[in-house]
Amino acid sequence: MIPEDLQYGNLTILLSSYSDKGRGESVSFLNWFLENIFRLDSISADDSICDRPNDRGIDGVYVDHDQEKIVILQGKIRQKEATVGDAPLRDLAGTLTQFKDRASVEALQLGGGNEELKKLLLREHVADLVEKGYGVIGSFVTNLPLDANGREFLDQAGNIRAYDRNRICSEFIDIEAKGGVEGEFSLDASYVDPMKIQTGDEATSYIFPAKASELVGMSGIDDGTLFSQNVRLSLGNTKVNKSLEESIKDKREHKNFPLYHNGVTILCSSARYINETVVINNYMVVNGAQSISTFKKSSSHLTDDLRVLVKIVELNNTGLARKITVNSNNQNAIKARDLKSNNEVQIRLKEEMKEVSGGEFDLEIKRGEKAREGAKVITNEEAGRLLLASDLGEPYSCHQIYKLFDEKYAEIFARPAVSAWRIILLHKVMERVEASLERIDYKPLARYGLTRFFILSCVFSLIQEDEASRDLMRSPRKVFEDGLDEKFCDAVTEVLKTLIVDLNYEVKSLGEGFDYKGDLKSPSKVAELRGELMRSHKKDVEREKAAAFGLLLV
């Protein structure tokens, strides 16, 4: 990403996929920011945002439990090219006084601000966390660059962070970008002779501890070109660990830094070791962007004792660049999903997929595995969520991915009813559900990550109440063998028409009392809303305003 990408004309294109959530441009920009810079998943990003405009200077609140911080978010988009001074930062500093203690937060919750903000504060237990000692910081997000006054204010304010155009570009990571920095750069290698590893004719590597104070001198840190291929494939929040920042600030810890840090990987077109110096040309950092960015921001704390293990790779085979990038960034902790990838249940389901619809679908049971050629991929993660929402009736848990392969694994997957035919039929039903979302009047609800699973659970409840459809769902293999899968899904589409109408009515009648971000995670609220929709649909059928599921299958 380059700074010009955040100019207004280009930014509107970048935000086009967020505009259908029915929010203003600044909040859409904040949504994009949370997913791409804070690395939150889509549900967590939505949960952190106030959908409706408010007069309290707060567009969102994100609680970072790892670092015990409450982040107050404010997003600003400007159409005209200019710079940002200290005025909006001072305003944000004033906003933070509303979080100085528990009493202040409770006053905000009881005051005249909009209901969306109040629900967000209550949902995240902000008053309790402030009392517990969580720090409060403000994050100002803008598509313009800061000017000297803005930077000076930030230097003085310890509780304000600004993500302006340049910083966002430096922290945005695009795996598809070519990027990199053209030119030469030298690193002092006098501390210890580099380890040289020759990998055939394809690559030469030099490994040694380099000074952090030298690494921050590389070009392309501010505009992000140095990190254009740095990526972490796992989802979720990957901000710099709190201990990293503390180690940088504590100079007594500098000598121990190589013991704590995994290292930095630099790819280059050429590297040579001359007179205790490693000289590289045309280079890019493919692992370690967060660390180098943190070094840069903490330059005043760096000493010659702070070194980090650097692996410099001179590539003669450009095809290796992608593999090195992926593998150096994929050293994540083993997840429950990985541990279950060789489980006989998963292997059986994967093999069964070959028998359904001529092998049209493939089940991905390992992260990054290659699918059968021409097959459509369903991940076992998505399959688990479909089963959790439909069979178990728990759409409110579908954002808690860890449950799928841990505490609920046997309940979800290890049942005689679970087959490849069932998973594919649910997948096809979900496709019809997703197509119906555009008819939801309240767009933030339509685009919320849990909404599709809630509606799937409602459809499944209707299926279970109807004898004909219930029998088909009990024998999904027969549905495919008899060629009834499309007819079954067409019936789902017809049922969804009235179901969405009823949902729109319920949401409108609940008004401000409907907190979809909290309610769709609450078992009792989900059961209550689903019950209302079931009763409404039954009345529609009785009044012949809608067809019963079974009649649609005749």
Secondary structure, DSSP 8 states (H G I E B T S, - for coil): --GGGGSHHHHHHHTGGGGGG---HHHHHHHHHHHHTS---HHHHHHTB--S--SSS-SEEEEETTTTEEEEEEEE--SS---B-SHHHHHHHHHHGGGSSHHHHHHHHHSSS-HHHHHHHHHTTHHHHHHHT-EEEEEEEESS-B-HHHHHHHHH-TTEEEE-HHHHHHH---TT----EEEEEEEE--SS--EEEEETTTEEEEEEEEEHHHHTTSTTSSSSGGGTT----S-S-----HHHHHHHH-GGGGGGHHHH---EEEEEEEEEEETTEEEEEEEEEEE-HHHHHHHHHTGGG--TT-EEEEEEEEES-THHHHHHHHHHT------HHHHHTT-HHHHHHHHHGGGSGGGTEEEE-STT----TT-EEEEHHHHHHHHHHHTS--GGGTT-GGGTTTTTHHHHTSSTT--HHHHHHHHHHHHHHHHHGGG-SSHHHHT-TTHHHHHHHHHHHHHHHSHHHHHHHH-HHHHHHTT-HHHHHHHHHHHHHHHHHHHHHHHHHHGGG--HHHHTT-HHHHHHHHHHHHHHHHHHHHTTSS--HHHHT-
